[in-house]
Amino acid sequence: MKASRLLWIAALLLVGAAGAFWGAGSVPVALLSLAAVAAVVALSGVPRRVLGALLVVVGVAGAFTGHWLAVVGGVLVVASGVLLVALGARMPKIGVGGQKARAHDPETDMWRALERGDDPTDDKTPGGPSSNE
């Protein structure tokens, strides 16, 4: 299974848990679950795994409020936390995985030189024409 798919599964588990906790009347835990969605998407590596361990603890604590929806929410948070602890280092950080190196564009380089205040037609300017006339 692709690592990005696992990331979205963890986020969706947390959204479902937030809904379950909200329905159970545990609004603070529901808001914490929603904040965890943003953290899961933003973090990577070891911080994401630490977040997963914290989510396991929060899920277990949240499940003991007694309402059956809270138990469901707790199970979802624990599942998301276990997924993050086990596979969090493999999951990509959003915004990093799809970037490709830009091709060298001489026209763009000339515009950037103008923005810096350099003369792109001057032979002494880096990025200027290399032929001497």
N, C-alpha and C positions, 0 to 999 in steps of 0.2 A: 504494500500500500504506500502511496506517495506521502512524503513527510508533510507537504502542505495540506493534504486531506486530513491527516491526523490533527493538525493545528486547528482546522475548522471544526472537526468533531469535538475537540476539547472545548472550543468556544461555544458551540451549540449546546453541549452538556451544561455549561454554566448558565446559558440563557434559560434553558429549561428549568434548572435549579432555581434561578431567580423567580421564575413564574410560580413554581411550587411553593417557595418560601413566602412569596407575596400572598398567595392564596391561603396559606396557613396563618397569616398574620405576623410573620417574622420579617417585618419590613427592613430592619437593619441588616439582617443576613442576606436578604434579597438584594439590597443595594451593594453589599460587599461582593456578591456573586457577579453583579453587573460590572463593578469596578475591576473584578478579576478578569473579565473578558478583555478589557482594554490592556491590562497588564500582560495577559498571555500573548496577545498580538504584538505588543511592543517589546517585550523582553526576549532574550535568547540565551542559550547556553546554561551556565550554572544558575544565574538568577531565576531563570524560568523553572529549573528543577527545585529550587528553594521555594518558589511560589507554589509549586505542586505539593510539596510537603506541608506547607501551611494550609493549603486547601483541604488536604486529607484531615487535618486536625479540625478545621472549621466545619467540614461536612459531618464528621462524627459528633461534634458538639451540637450542631444545628439539628441533627436528627433526634436528639433527646428531648425536644420540646413537647413531644407527645402527640401532636397532630399527624395524621397519616400523610398529609401533603408535605409536612416537614421531613418526615422519614424519606419520602421519595426525593425531595430536594437534597437531603443529606447524602443519599446514595449517588445522585448525579454529581454532586460536588466531589465526593470521594473518588468516583470513577474518573472525573476530569483530573483530579490531583494525581492519581496513580498513573494515568496516561502521561502527564507532564513529567513526573519523576522518572518513569521508565524510558520515555522516548523524547523528552523535551529538548535534549541537546541536538537531536537530528532534525527537529522542526525548523523551518526557515523563519527568519525575522521578516516581517512584512516590509516590502519596499526594497529589499536587498536582493532577493533571488532573481528577479527578472531584468536587472539592469545589464545592458551590454555596453561594451566600449564604443565610443563614438568614432566614426570614421574621420580622418583628417580632412578638413574642408578649408582650402586656402582662402575662400571668400569670407568665411566666418572668422578666420584668423586675422584678416585685414580689418574687419569691423571691430574686433576686440582690441587690436592695436590702436585704432582711432579712439576707442573709448578710454584707453589708458593715456592718451595724449601723444602717442608715438606716430611718426610718419611712416606708414607701411610701404611707401615707395622709395624711402631712403635706403641705400645699400648697407648702411651701418646699423640699421635697426634690426634686431632679431626678428625673423619671420618675414623680412623684406625680400625683394627679388634677389636672386643669387647671381644673375648674369650682369656683367659690367658692360655698359655700352660705351 
